[in-house]
């Protein structure tokens, strides 16, 4: 499973590297704005059900309750399709046009709004199917359709982009968006077939639990929307006050720094169902040991990668994205400071989400979001993209510290890595 997740992460990096070479920095900035809109809207469309389905299905497995698992899959699919469709329709009928013109001043993207609405719907549905597979304990299969960096669409898009780059062709933003839509549609067909294959069987009748799912999901929606908003609000603020080139430099630096978090993404995907099972079985001490050991194991190689990136970041930016993107090196250095805190915390946020403490996680994320936005407001004009990156790192540091102490206060365990963290015993 780890190899699949890492392959997906590198496939996405390769895809964006090819785009940076096929597009001008200004057009690359527009594409990053497009993907930020669709990703954020896709998060809204999922309504927090992506993490809720993992926890609920893991609880059902821990109790050997096939009837609950069956009903959960049905309810999540029904709710997910309805809510994501509503978000896509809202984006199509006005919200998308307002964002593109009022906030980003980009008539070029205005014609793409209908396509962005469809892409939003597909992103949300793709993620829900992937997380349903994860909740059904099909972790390896879920990795191919992961909600953050799905492998199958990334490979397909990268293959087409590579052919065009080798042939010296040019691509419009519309062609790239249509290509992404087609690849996501293919991924949905494959993941839906897998969910149908592993659909829980039970002789018990269907027991609607939509109200309970929504009650558990809405705090996770606010957490996820705020968390993604922390990343994208800085990008949007830079788009409003800066140039499209600055957006491209900021976005590529952000993409590159995510390499540091690749091992953590693998850890999250593996740990989430396990944390929910341990919680329902009231095995809190083993949960704490699992959190601390996994955080330490993952953080050590990640910190080594981070150190190398801080030293050779200018060369990496030039090699991967092209010579103009060396200008993003100061932004990359600023992002690196925030990643130190991120690595220290380990899976603290996931521990809250998987143990029924989603409201506490929501409060921590909203607080860090406020810190990020306020800092960005004060730093964007005098310092530009590096200042906005500093605001992002401040918000990330705030989130890690608050979630660590929230886990300790609510569950009585320390979740962070051993090297920098608290005592080994809860």
C-alpha positions as CSV (number, residue, x, y, z in Angstrom):
1,X,0.0,0.0,0.0
2,X,2.8,2.4,0.9
3,X,4.4,2.0,-2.6
4,X,1.0,2.8,-4.2
5,X,0.6,6.0,-2.1
6,X,4.1,7.1,-2.9
7,X,3.6,6.4,-6.6
8,X,0.5,8.5,-6.5
9,X,2.3,11.4,-4.9
10,X,5.1,11.3,-7.4
11,X,2.7,10.9,-10.2
12,X,1.0,14.2,-9.1
13,X,4.3,15.9,-8.8
14,X,5.3,14.7,-12.3
15,X,1.9,15.9,-13.7
16,X,2.4,19.4,-12.3
17,X,6.0,19.4,-13.5
18,X,4.9,18.7,-17.0
19,X,2.2,21.3,-16.8
20,X,4.8,23.9,-15.6
21,X,6.7,23.1,-18.8
22,X,3.7,23.2,-21.1
23,X,2.3,26.4,-19.7
24,X,3.7,29.8,-19.1
25,X,4.1,30.8,-15.4
26,X,1.0,33.0,-15.7
27,X,-1.1,30.2,-17.2
28,X,0.3,27.8,-14.6
29,X,-0.9,30.2,-11.9
30,X,-4.4,30.2,-13.5
31,X,-4.4,26.4,-13.5
32,X,-3.4,26.3,-9.8
33,X,-6.3,28.6,-9.1
34,X,-8.7,26.3,-11.0
35,X,-7.6,23.3,-9.1
36,X,-7.9,25.2,-5.8
37,X,-11.5,26.1,-6.6
38,X,-12.5,22.5,-7.6
39,X,-10.7,20.9,-4.7
40,X,-12.2,23.2,-2.1
41,X,-15.7,22.8,-3.6
42,X,-15.1,19.1,-3.7
43,X,-14.4,19.1,0.0
44,X,-17.7,20.9,0.6
45,X,-19.5,18.4,-1.6
46,X,-18.2,15.5,0.6
47,X,-19.6,17.2,3.7
48,X,-17.2,15.4,5.9
49,X,-18.6,12.0,4.9
50,X,-15.2,10.8,3.6
51,X,-13.7,10.6,7.1
52,X,-17.1,9.7,8.7
53,X,-17.5,6.6,6.5
54,X,-14.0,5.3,7.5
55,X,-14.7,5.7,11.2
56,X,-18.3,4.3,11.0
57,X,-17.3,1.3,8.9
58,X,-14.3,0.6,11.2
59,X,-16.6,0.7,14.2
60,X,-18.9,-1.8,12.5
61,X,-16.0,-4.1,11.8
62,X,-14.8,-3.8,15.4
63,X,-18.3,-4.9,16.5
64,X,-18.7,-7.4,13.7
65,X,-21.9,-5.7,12.7
66,X,-22.4,-6.4,9.0
67,X,-25.8,-4.8,9.0
68,X,-24.5,-1.4,10.2
69,X,-21.7,-1.6,7.6
70,X,-24.2,-2.3,4.8
71,X,-26.5,0.6,5.8
72,X,-23.6,3.0,6.2
73,X,-22.3,2.4,2.6
74,X,-25.8,2.9,1.2
75,X,-26.4,6.1,3.2
76,X,-23.0,7.6,2.4
77,X,-23.4,7.0,-1.3
78,X,-26.9,8.5,-1.3
79,X,-26.0,11.6,0.8
80,X,-22.7,12.1,-1.0
81,X,-24.2,12.1,-4.5
82,X,-27.0,14.5,-3.4
83,X,-24.8,17.0,-1.6
84,X,-22.0,17.0,-4.1
85,X,-24.5,17.5,-6.9
86,X,-26.0,20.4,-5.1
87,X,-22.5,22.0,-4.7
88,X,-21.8,21.5,-8.4
89,X,-25.1,23.1,-9.4
90,X,-24.4,26.1,-7.1
91,X,-21.0,26.5,-8.7
92,X,-22.5,26.3,-12.2
93,X,-25.3,28.8,-11.5
94,X,-23.4,31.8,-10.2
95,X,-20.9,31.1,-7.4
96,X,-18.2,30.0,-9.8
97,X,-18.6,33.0,-12.0
98,X,-18.5,35.3,-9.0
99,X,-15.3,33.8,-7.7
100,X,-13.5,33.9,-11.0
101,X,-14.4,37.5,-11.8
102,X,-14.7,39.3,-8.5
103,X,-11.9,37.5,-6.6
104,X,-9.4,36.4,-9.3
105,X,-10.2,38.9,-12.1
106,X,-9.8,36.2,-14.8
107,X,-12.1,36.3,-17.7
108,X,-10.1,33.5,-19.3
109,X,-11.3,31.1,-16.7
110,X,-14.9,32.3,-16.8
111,X,-15.7,30.0,-19.8
112,X,-14.5,27.0,-17.8
113,X,-17.0,27.4,-15.0
114,X,-19.4,24.7,-16.3
115,X,-16.5,22.2,-16.6
116,X,-15.3,23.1,-13.1
117,X,-18.7,22.4,-11.7
118,X,-18.6,18.9,-13.3
119,X,-15.0,18.4,-12.1
120,X,-16.1,19.3,-8.6
121,X,-18.9,16.7,-8.6
122,X,-16.4,14.0,-9.8
123,X,-13.8,14.9,-7.2
124,X,-16.3,14.6,-4.4
125,X,-17.7,11.3,-5.6
126,X,-14.2,9.9,-6.3
127,X,-13.1,10.6,-2.8
128,X,-16.2,9.1,-1.1
129,X,-15.8,5.9,-3.1
130,X,-12.1,5.7,-2.1
131,X,-12.8,6.3,1.6
132,X,-15.6,3.7,1.5
133,X,-13.1,1.2,0.2
134,X,-10.7,2.2,3.1
135,X,-13.5,1.8,5.6
136,X,-14.2,-1.7,4.2
137,X,-10.5,-2.5,5.0
138,X,-9.5,-2.5,1.3
139,X,-6.7,-0.1,2.1
140,X,-4.4,-1.1,-0.8
141,X,-7.2,-0.7,-3.4
142,X,-8.3,2.6,-1.8
143,X,-4.8,3.9,-2.3
144,X,-5.3,3.8,-6.1
145,X,-8.2,6.2,-5.7
146,X,-7.0,8.2,-2.7
147,X,-9.0,11.3,-2.0
148,X,-6.0,13.7,-1.9
149,X,-3.7,12.3,-4.6
150,X,-5.5,9.6,-6.7
151,X,-3.1,7.5,-8.6
152,X,-5.2,6.5,-11.6
153,X,-6.2,10.0,-12.8
154,X,-2.7,11.3,-12.1
155,X,-1.1,8.6,-14.2
156,X,-3.5,9.0,-17.1
157,X,-3.2,12.8,-17.2
158,X,0.6,12.6,-16.9
159,X,0.9,10.1,-19.8
160,X,-1.1,12.4,-22.1
161,X,0.9,15.5,-21.0
162,X,4.2,13.7,-21.5
163,X,3.3,12.8,-25.1
164,X,2.4,16.5,-25.8
165,X,5.6,17.7,-24.2
166,X,7.8,15.3,-26.2
167,X,6.1,16.4,-29.4
168,X,6.5,20.0,-28.5
169,X,2.7,20.6,-28.6
170,X,0.8,23.2,-26.7
171,X,-2.3,22.7,-24.6
172,X,-5.1,25.1,-23.6
173,X,-6.5,25.2,-20.1
174,X,-9.8,23.9,-21.4
175,X,-8.0,20.8,-22.9
176,X,-6.3,20.1,-19.6
177,X,-9.5,20.4,-17.6
178,X,-11.4,18.1,-20.0
179,X,-8.6,15.6,-19.8
180,X,-8.8,15.7,-16.0
181,X,-12.6,15.3,-16.0
182,X,-12.3,12.2,-18.2
183,X,-9.7,10.6,-16.0
184,X,-11.6,11.2,-12.8
185,X,-14.7,9.7,-14.5
186,X,-12.7,6.6,-15.4
187,X,-11.5,6.4,-11.8
188,X,-15.1,6.6,-10.5
189,X,-16.2,3.7,-12.7
190,X,-13.4,1.5,-11.4
191,X,-13.8,2.4,-7.7
192,X,-17.6,2.0,-7.9
193,X,-17.1,-1.5,-9.3
194,X,-14.8,-2.3,-6.4
195,X,-17.2,-1.0,-3.8
196,X,-20.0,-3.1,-5.4
197,X,-17.7,-6.2,-5.3
198,X,-16.9,-5.8,-1.6
199,X,-20.3,-4.5,-0.6
200,X,-21.1,-5.8,3.0
201,X,-23.6,-8.7,2.9
202,X,-26.1,-9.1,5.7
203,X,-29.5,-10.8,6.1
204,X,-30.7,-7.9,8.3
205,X,-32.8,-5.2,6.7
206,X,-31.5,-1.8,5.7
207,X,-31.4,0.5,8.7
208,X,-31.3,4.2,7.7
209,X,-28.8,6.2,9.7
210,X,-28.5,9.3,7.6
211,X,-29.2,11.7,10.5
212,X,-26.5,10.1,12.6
213,X,-24.0,10.3,9.8
214,X,-24.7,13.9,9.1
215,X,-24.4,14.8,12.8
216,X,-21.0,13.2,12.9
217,X,-19.9,14.6,9.5
218,X,-20.6,18.3,9.8
219,X,-17.8,19.1,12.2
220,X,-15.4,17.2,9.9
221,X,-16.7,19.2,7.0
222,X,-15.8,22.4,8.9
223,X,-12.4,21.0,9.8
224,X,-11.6,19.8,6.3
225,X,-12.9,23.0,4.6
226,X,-10.9,25.1,7.0
227,X,-7.8,23.0,6.7
228,X,-7.9,23.1,2.9
229,X,-8.9,26.8,3.2
230,X,-5.7,27.4,5.2
231,X,-3.7,26.3,2.1
232,X,-5.9,27.9,-0.6
233,X,-6.8,31.1,1.2
234,X,-3.2,32.1,1.1
235,X,-3.1,31.3,-2.6
236,X,-6.3,33.2,-3.3
237,X,-5.1,36.2,-1.3
238,X,-1.9,36.2,-3.3
239,X,-4.0,36.0,-6.5
240,X,-5.9,39.1,-5.4
241,X,-3.0,41.2,-4.3
242,X,-0.2,39.8,-6.5
243,X,0.4,38.5,-10.0
244,X,-0.3,35.2,-11.7
245,X,3.4,34.5,-11.8
246,X,3.6,34.9,-8.1
247,X,0.7,32.5,-7.7
248,X,2.6,30.0,-9.9
249,X,5.8,30.3,-7.8
250,X,3.9,30.0,-4.6
251,X,2.0,27.0,-5.9
252,X,5.0,25.1,-7.2
253,X,6.9,25.7,-3.9
254,X,3.9,24.3,-2.1
255,X,3.7,21.3,-4.4
256,X,7.4,20.5,-3.9
257,X,7.3,20.8,-0.1
258,X,4.6,18.2,0.0
259,X,7.3,15.6,-0.8
260,X,8.3,15.9,2.9
261,X,4.8,14.8,3.9
262,X,4.6,11.9,1.5
263,X,5.5,9.3,4.2
264,X,2.9,10.9,6.5
265,X,0.2,10.5,3.9
266,X,0.9,6.8,3.8
267,X,0.8,6.6,7.6
268,X,-2.5,8.4,7.7
269,X,-4.2,6.0,5.3
270,X,-2.9,3.0,7.2
271,X,-3.7,4.3,10.7
272,X,-7.1,5.8,10.4
273,X,-9.1,2.5,10.4
274,X,-6.9,1.0,13.1
275,X,-7.3,4.0,15.3
276,X,-11.1,3.7,15.1
277,X,-11.0,0.0,15.9
278,X,-8.8,0.5,18.9
279,X,-11.1,3.3,20.2
280,X,-14.2,1.2,19.9
281,X,-12.4,-1.6,21.7
282,X,-11.3,0.9,24.4
283,X,-7.6,0.1,23.9
284,X,-6.4,3.6,24.6
285,X,-2.8,2.8,25.8
286,X,-2.0,0.7,22.7
287,X,-3.4,3.6,20.6
288,X,-1.0,6.0,22.2
289,X,1.9,3.7,21.6
290,X,0.9,3.3,17.9
291,X,0.6,7.0,17.4
292,X,4.0,7.9,19.0
293,X,5.9,5.0,17.3
294,X,4.5,5.7,13.9
295,X,5.1,9.5,14.2
296,X,8.7,8.9,15.1
297,X,9.4,6.3,12.4
298,X,7.9,8.5,9.7
299,X,9.4,11.8,11.0
300,X,13.0,10.7,10.9
301,X,13.3,10.1,7.1
302,X,11.0,13.0,6.4
303,X,13.3,15.4,8.3
304,X,16.2,14.2,6.3
305,X,14.3,14.9,3.1
306,X,13.4,18.3,4.4
307,X,17.0,19.2,5.2
308,X,18.1,18.1,1.7
309,X,15.3,20.2,0.2
310,X,16.3,23.3,2.2
311,X,19.9,23.0,0.9
312,X,19.2,21.9,-2.8
313,X,15.7,23.5,-3.2
314,X,16.8,25.9,-5.9
315,X,18.2,23.1,-8.0
316,X,15.1,20.9,-7.4
317,X,12.8,23.7,-8.5
318,X,14.7,24.4,-11.6
319,X,15.1,20.7,-12.5
320,X,11.4,19.7,-11.9
321,X,9.5,22.8,-13.0
322,X,12.0,24.7,-15.1
323,X,14.5,27.6,-14.7
324,X,11.9,30.4,-14.0
325,X,10.8,28.6,-10.9
326,X,14.1,29.1,-9.1
327,X,12.4,32.3,-7.9
328,X,10.2,30.2,-5.6
329,X,13.2,29.1,-3.5
330,X,12.6,31.7,-0.7
331,X,9.0,30.5,-0.5
332,X,10.1,26.9,-0.3
333,X,12.4,27.7,2.7
334,X,9.5,29.4,4.5
335,X,7.2,26.4,3.9
336,X,9.9,24.2,5.4
337,X,9.6,25.8,8.8
338,X,6.0,24.9,9.0
339,X,6.7,21.3,8.0
340,X,8.9,20.8,11.1
341,X,5.8,21.3,13.3
342,X,3.7,19.1,11.0
343,X,6.1,16.2,11.3
344,X,6.3,16.6,15.1
345,X,2.6,16.2,15.6
346,X,2.2,12.9,13.7
347,X,-1.4,11.8,13.4
348,X,-2.8,13.9,16.2
349,X,-5.6,15.3,14.0
350,X,-6.5,11.9,12.7
351,X,-6.6,10.6,16.2
352,X,-9.3,13.2,17.1
353,X,-11.3,12.5,13.9
354,X,-11.3,8.7,14.4
355,X,-12.3,8.8,18.1
356,X,-15.4,10.8,18.0
357,X,-13.7,14.1,18.9
358,X,-14.4,15.8,15.6
359,X,-15.8,18.9,17.2
360,X,-12.6,19.5,19.1
361,X,-10.7,19.0,15.9
362,X,-13.0,21.5,14.2
363,X,-12.3,24.1,16.9
364,X,-8.5,23.6,16.6
365,X,-8.6,23.9,12.8
366,X,-10.8,27.0,12.9
367,X,-8.4,28.7,15.3
368,X,-5.4,27.9,13.1
369,X,-7.3,29.1,10.1
370,X,-7.9,32.5,11.8
371,X,-4.2,32.7,12.6
372,X,-3.3,32.0,9.0
373,X,-5.7,34.5,7.5
374,X,-4.9,37.3,9.9
375,X,-1.2,36.8,9.4
376,X,-1.6,36.7,5.6
377,X,-3.5,40.0,5.7
378,X,-0.7,41.7,7.4
379,X,2.1,40.1,5.4
380,X,0.9,39.8,1.8
381,X,1.4,43.5,0.9
382,X,4.9,44.1,2.3
383,X,6.4,40.7,1.7
384,X,4.4,39.1,-1.1
385,X,4.6,35.3,-1.6
386,X,7.2,34.6,1.1
387,X,5.1,36.5,3.6
388,X,2.0,34.5,2.7
389,X,4.0,31.3,3.0
390,X,5.1,32.5,6.5
391,X,1.4,33.0,7.4
392,X,0.7,29.4,6.2
393,X,3.5,28.1,8.4
394,X,2.2,30.0,11.4
395,X,-1.2,28.4,11.0
396,X,0.3,25.0,10.5
397,X,2.3,25.4,13.7
398,X,-0.8,26.6,15.6
399,X,-2.8,23.5,14.4
400,X,-0.2,21.0,15.4
401,X,0.3,22.3,18.9
402,X,-3.5,22.6,19.6
403,X,-4.2,19.1,18.3
404,X,-1.4,17.5,20.3
405,X,-2.8,19.0,23.5
406,X,-6.3,18.2,22.5
407,X,-5.5,14.6,22.2
408,X,-3.8,14.6,25.5
409,X,-6.7,16.4,27.2
410,X,-9.4,14.2,25.7
411,X,-7.8,10.8,25.4
412,X,-5.0,11.0,28.0
413,X,-2.2,10.1,25.5
414,X,0.6,11.9,23.8
415,X,0.4,11.5,20.0
416,X,3.6,13.2,18.9
417,X,7.0,11.8,18.0
418,X,9.3,10.6,20.7
419,X,12.3,12.7,19.7
420,X,10.8,16.1,20.4
421,X,7.7,15.1,22.2
422,X,6.4,14.4,25.7
423,X,6.7,11.4,27.9
424,X,6.6,7.9,26.7
425,X,3.8,6.9,29.1
426,X,0.4,8.4,28.9
